[in-house]
Amino acid sequence: MIAEIKKQAELKMQKSMESLKHSLSKIRTGRAHAGLIDHVTVDYYGSETPITQVANVTLIDARTIGVQPYEKKMLSAVEKAIRDSDLGLNPSSFGDQVRIPMPALTEERRRDLTKVVRAECEDGRVAVRNVRRDAITQLKDALKAKEISEDDERKAADDIQKLTDRYVGEVDKAMAAKEAELMAV
């Protein structure tokens, strides 16, 4: 029973960490990367479809993303979807391809993005702590039902706290790495 609670807590903390890393990857830096527009959806014959399913996304150079739709008539729809996204990018058509230049980040924009990173990381810490709270609640319920002893409950709570500390440390490392990436000119 205790092992199952610990295992579930660790799995949930891993999922929280993966979600945080995914969120941080969407925050753009000065460099271009194809994953930046993965969440953009295009109106493809009446249904919203991820851009990666209607076009080939590549890097042209360090500061430019190239998007080549599989169908030529989707060119304007892809361009419009990227322009309307929350990324603040200005794509332009070039033949049968959409080019997305990455504008250089100003110092002020870097500071704003750092604040966004910190907020995302705080949400990640809160998610990890919520998992800890739920696991400790399960342990206390098992103690009340006399399924485990007090000593076992206390030891398991200590183990869950150590697990929480480890994942909060990972969140802090991810935050430091992303901030360093943002502040690099």
Phi, psi and omega per residue, in radians:
M1 nan -0.851 -3.137
I2 -1.131 -0.735 -3.141
A3 -1.081 -0.669 3.130
E4 -1.142 -0.734 3.124
I5 -1.097 -0.761 3.129
K6 -1.107 -0.755 -3.116
K7 -1.095 -0.782 3.123
Q8 -1.097 -0.723 3.139
A9 -1.098 -0.752 -3.128
E10 -1.146 -0.721 3.110
L11 -1.072 -0.754 3.140
K12 -1.158 -0.657 3.111
M13 -1.172 -0.655 3.091
Q14 -1.100 -0.742 3.130
K15 -1.122 -0.661 3.091
S16 -1.094 -0.724 -3.141
M17 -1.150 -0.737 3.106
E18 -1.095 -0.711 3.117
S19 -1.102 -0.721 3.110
L20 -1.100 -0.797 -3.134
K21 -1.079 -0.668 3.105
H22 -1.120 -0.751 3.123
S23 -1.123 -0.712 -3.134
L24 -1.186 -0.543 -3.129
S25 -1.192 -0.389 3.133
K26 -1.379 -0.349 3.133
I27 -1.357 2.074 -2.977
R28 -1.428 2.606 3.008
T29 -1.965 -2.967 -3.122
G30 -1.206 -0.388 -3.106
R31 -1.549 2.628 3.102
A32 -1.516 2.495 2.944
H33 -2.595 2.526 -3.008
A34 -1.074 -0.510 -3.123
G35 -1.194 -0.203 -3.094
L36 -1.089 -0.587 -3.076
I37 -1.886 0.260 -3.127
D38 -1.025 -0.598 -3.074
H39 -1.483 -0.063 3.124
V40 -1.272 2.340 3.112
T41 -1.976 2.568 -3.096
V42 -2.032 2.495 3.058
D43 -1.332 1.788 -3.078
Y44 -1.917 1.707 -3.114
Y45 0.907 0.806 3.041
G46 1.617 -0.133 3.111
S47 -2.158 2.508 3.129
E48 -1.312 2.112 -3.060
T49 -2.218 2.401 3.086
P50 -1.008 2.506 -3.065
I51 -1.048 -0.522 -3.114
T52 -1.225 -0.255 3.124
Q53 -1.625 -0.217 -3.137
V54 -2.016 -0.093 -3.091
A55 -2.671 2.778 3.065
N56 -1.638 2.106 -3.103
V57 -1.812 2.145 -3.121
T58 -2.373 2.924 3.022
L59 -1.730 2.186 3.097
I60 -1.443 -0.821 3.016
D61 -2.634 -2.963 -3.037
A62 -1.125 -0.370 -3.080
R63 -2.122 0.211 -3.096
T64 -2.396 2.306 3.063
I65 -1.823 2.399 3.072
G66 -1.936 2.337 3.115
V67 -2.170 2.045 -3.131
Q68 -2.013 1.846 3.141
P69 -1.105 2.578 3.117
Y70 -1.211 -0.492 3.098
E71 -2.040 2.300 -3.074
K72 -1.061 -0.591 -3.094
K73 -1.272 -0.142 3.091
M74 -1.494 -0.077 -3.062
L75 -0.972 -0.877 -3.100
S76 -1.203 -0.620 3.128
A77 -1.150 -0.701 3.111
V78 -1.143 -0.788 3.132
E79 -1.056 -0.771 3.136
K80 -1.119 -0.730 -3.126
A81 -1.101 -0.707 3.133
I82 -1.198 -0.736 -3.141
R83 -1.114 -0.679 -3.098
D84 -1.400 -0.176 -3.131
S85 -1.205 2.964 -3.099
D86 -1.481 0.272 -3.049
L87 -1.533 -0.263 -3.139
G88 1.243 0.590 -3.126
L89 -1.792 2.688 -3.131
N90 -2.144 1.531 -3.109
P91 -1.308 2.758 3.063
S92 -2.456 2.521 3.131
S93 -1.383 2.471 3.114
F94 -2.510 1.634 -3.077
G95 1.238 -2.134 3.121
D96 -1.791 0.417 -3.084
Q97 -2.345 2.605 3.023
V98 -1.808 2.207 3.107
R99 -1.829 2.371 -3.136
I100 -2.123 1.727 3.093
P101 -1.329 2.448 3.120
M102 -1.611 1.976 3.132
P103 -1.190 2.593 3.105
A104 -1.165 2.465 -3.133
L105 -1.447 2.316 3.054
T106 -1.394 2.877 3.133
E107 -1.047 -0.719 -3.141
E108 -1.114 -0.749 3.136
R109 -1.138 -0.651 3.092
R110 -1.074 -0.746 3.128
R111 -1.126 -0.719 3.106
D112 -1.086 -0.757 3.131
L113 -1.155 -0.573 3.076
T114 -1.103 -0.690 3.091
K115 -1.112 -0.698 3.108
V116 -1.101 -0.746 3.124
V117 -1.057 -0.790 -3.136
R118 -1.099 -0.684 3.115
A119 -1.136 -0.754 3.108
E120 -1.065 -0.742 -3.119
C121 -1.185 -0.640 3.081
E122 -1.119 -0.688 3.062
D123 -1.075 -0.663 3.095
G124 -1.117 -0.753 3.104
R125 -1.088 -0.749 3.135
V126 -1.072 -0.725 3.134
A127 -1.082 -0.751 3.125
V128 -1.121 -0.739 3.132
R129 -1.161 -0.595 3.087
N130 -1.131 -0.656 3.084
V131 -1.100 -0.758 3.112
R132 -1.043 -0.810 -3.128
R133 -1.035 -0.775 3.141
D134 -1.107 -0.726 -3.132
A135 -1.148 -0.728 3.140
I136 -1.184 -0.616 3.071
T137 -1.095 -0.729 3.097
Q138 -1.088 -0.702 3.119
L139 -1.110 -0.763 -3.135
K140 -1.138 -0.653 3.087
D141 -1.119 -0.704 3.116
A142 -1.157 -0.614 3.101
L143 -1.163 -0.755 3.121
K144 -1.085 -0.643 3.137
A145 -1.418 0.054 3.136
K146 1.021 0.620 3.079
E147 -1.536 -0.413 3.087
I148 -2.357 2.823 3.131
S149 -1.520 2.912 3.127
E150 -1.097 -0.699 -3.134
D151 -1.098 -0.759 3.122
D152 -1.103 -0.709 3.140
E153 -1.117 -0.755 -3.129
R154 -1.144 -0.756 3.133
K155 -1.131 -0.744 3.130
A156 -1.140 -0.674 3.101
A157 -1.111 -0.683 3.085
D158 -1.110 -0.731 3.127
D159 -1.097 -0.726 3.137
I160 -1.165 -0.629 3.093
Q161 -1.141 -0.704 3.105
K162 -1.099 -0.722 3.099
L163 -1.073 -0.754 3.119
T164 -1.084 -0.783 3.136
D165 -1.052 -0.694 3.141
R166 -1.106 -0.794 -3.108
Y167 -1.253 -0.600 3.059
V168 -1.132 -0.642 3.059
G169 -1.091 -0.698 3.090
E170 -1.115 -0.684 3.099
V171 -1.081 -0.765 3.136
D172 -1.102 -0.685 3.107
K173 -1.123 -0.750 3.137
A174 -1.094 -0.697 3.132
M175 -1.134 -0.798 -3.133
A176 -1.079 -0.727 -3.138
A177 -1.132 -0.765 -3.120
K178 -1.183 -0.689 3.103
E179 -1.121 -0.712 3.106
A180 -1.108 -0.694 3.122
E181 -1.126 -0.693 -3.140
L182 -1.206 -0.706 -3.061
M183 -1.422 -0.204 3.076
A184 -1.216 2.308 -3.075
V185 -1.576 nan nan
